[in-house]
Amino acid sequence: MSTRLTIASLFKQVAAEQGKPLLPLDDDLSLLESGLDSLCFAIIVARLEDELGVDPFTASDEVYFPVTFGDFVRLYEPLPA
């Protein structure tokens, strides 16, 4: 499964588990307007760390917080060689 599909699947799974309505996931969807709250994002980041073996929020000294779903996905996708 691609990184993007893994992330989208986790967004949907966590939304369902937490009883949150989730807007359709596209690259321009604002995370603040997605329907998820901070607990949902914390769960998603923790599960992604378990599944992908990386937490981009602690992997760098530079702090960057994604604004859109597309931004969030790009944090986890490998950089082009």
C-alpha positions as a printed Julia matrix, in Angstrom:
81×3 Matrix{Float64}:
   0.0    0.0    0.0
   1.33   3.45  -0.85
   2.12   5.97   1.86
  -0.77   8.18   0.69
  -3.25   5.29   0.89
  -1.93   4.25   4.3
  -2.4    7.79   5.63
  -5.87   8.18   4.09
  -6.9    4.82   5.53
  -5.71   5.85   9.0
  -7.55   9.18   8.78
 -10.77   7.3    7.99
 -10.19   4.62  10.63
  -9.43   7.1   13.42
 -12.37   9.32  12.43
 -14.69   6.32  12.67
 -13.21   5.18  16.0
 -13.54   8.66  17.5
 -17.01   9.31  16.05
 -15.83  12.28  13.99
 -17.27  13.24  10.61
 -14.45  13.34   8.05
 -14.63  15.5    4.95
 -13.44  13.97   1.65
  -9.66  13.78   1.66
  -7.96  15.77  -1.07
  -4.67  17.65  -1.11
  -6.3   21.05  -0.5
  -8.38  19.98   2.51
  -7.46  22.13   5.5
  -6.6   19.9    8.46
  -8.43  22.32  10.76
 -11.59  21.82   8.7
 -11.19  18.06   8.16
 -13.44  17.1   11.07
 -10.61  15.66  13.15
  -9.38  17.08  16.44
  -5.94  17.14  18.07
  -6.46  13.74  19.72
  -7.24  12.21  16.32
  -4.04  13.66  14.86
  -2.0   12.42  17.81
  -3.39   8.91  17.29
  -2.68   9.08  13.54
   0.92  10.25  14.06
   1.55   7.52  16.67
   0.13   4.8   14.41
   2.09   6.07  11.43
   5.27   5.94  13.49
   4.49   2.31  14.37
   3.6    1.41  10.78
   6.17   3.43   8.82
   8.91   3.67  11.45
   9.23   7.45  11.28
   7.86  10.5   13.05
   8.7   13.5   10.84
   7.67  15.86  13.65
  10.62  14.76  15.78
  13.02  13.67  13.02
  14.22  17.22  12.34
  15.25  20.26  14.34
  13.18  22.41  11.99
   9.57  22.62  13.13
   6.97  22.47  10.37
   3.29  21.83  10.87
   1.22  20.83   7.85
  -1.81  22.93   6.96
  -3.52  20.69   4.4
  -3.96  16.96   3.9
  -1.51  17.18   1.0
   1.08  18.84   3.27
   0.58  16.06   5.82
   1.09  13.33   3.22
   4.23  15.0    1.87
   5.8   14.85   5.35
   5.72  11.07   5.13
   6.41  10.47   1.45
  10.02   9.79   0.57
  11.93  12.59  -1.07
  12.82  12.06  -4.73
  16.3   10.67  -5.27
